[in-house]
Amino acid sequence: MVKKLSIIAGNCILENQDISVQTLEFLLEQAELYDFELIYKSSFKKDNRSSASYYTGPALDESAQIFTYLKDAYAVKLITDFHNLYELDHEIVDSVDILQVPAYLCMQTELILAMARTGKTINIKKGQFLHPEDVKKIVKKVESTGNHRILLTERGTCFGYRDLVLDPRSLYILKQMGYPVFFDAGHSVRKYGVPSSDLEKGGAKEYVSVLASAAIASGSDGIFVEVHPEPSTALCDAATQLSFDEFRRMMDAITPIWQAVTPTETGHRTAVDSL
């Protein structure tokens, strides 16, 4: 048997339970069809918005209720990001499996240590301003608490104004740290500084499958991507969330590459089985 591909996917941000359910049910169907392990992702808050007038998410209590419903009803692993220390005192921590360190906050020592001390798996998103070798310092912060349940996510590196670029060497460097590595294919094609509601200028979704394919060929354990039933109406990252058809096309592109580069193993496991 072969190691199973892992996909972190879901809505950019919680909008309402109906949209979350519609997206999750679609992704679970695709996980069965394409034989990947799904980790369902959705932010309960977007604190790094460029305008105070943009949608930032529902209240903590409502978000926790949605996550709890999804977990109980579908028995799926859940991941969400945390921005502030006070959020870690809320019951929402108990409703998810993986705590994500936002890229912009990946150097915030107090926040990272507090997240690590929960004992839950921590997904470190590499800041777009960091050399991948510097992620080792963040890893050591998490490990210093005795927590070795770590995921690493590459999401592109600043390249001039507004653009990010994927350097496959980063995936190799991150892999040497001994933890599963994901590639965030959606955020890497955002045009930063341009409103994500601008469907033509806010992102370049046509490159998602190309970059995801390159990442899988370069040794990534999985892909991180955001999906929405109707991306044009999404309340966050409308320009880069994939439609259901676009997600299928990405899976059609990366699945044969995964199968070609993944060695045959005895037994069955995924990148996150040991976490």
Buried (B, 14 or more C-beta within 10 A) or exposed (E): EEBBBBBBBBBBBBBEBEBBBBBBEBBBEBBEEBEBBBBBBBBBBBBEBEEEEEEBBBEBEBBBBBBBBBBEEBEBBBBBBBBEEEBBEBEBBEBBBBBBBBBBBBBBEEBBBBBBEBEBBBBBBBBBEBEBEBBBEBBEBBEEBEBBBBBBBBBBBBEEEEBBEBBBEBBBBBBEBEBBBBBBBBBBBBBBEBBBBEBEEBBBBEBBBBBBBBBBBBBBBBBBBBBBBEBEEBBBBBBBBBBBEBBBBBBEBBBEBBEEEBEEEEEEBBBBEEB
